[in-house]
């Protein structure tokens, strides 16, 4: 798990070390996870954006 500030740009690299097929594109998916606490415990909900 990694926590990132959404107010700063995301930077970095993706390295593909081996692949049997030609790669046409790579898709990056961002997921926001919300955690709510209550008497019964915690609930987590993930949303794509």
Secondary structure, DSSP 4 states (H G I P E B T S, - for coil): -----TTS-----------SS---------EEEEEEEETTEEEEEEEE-
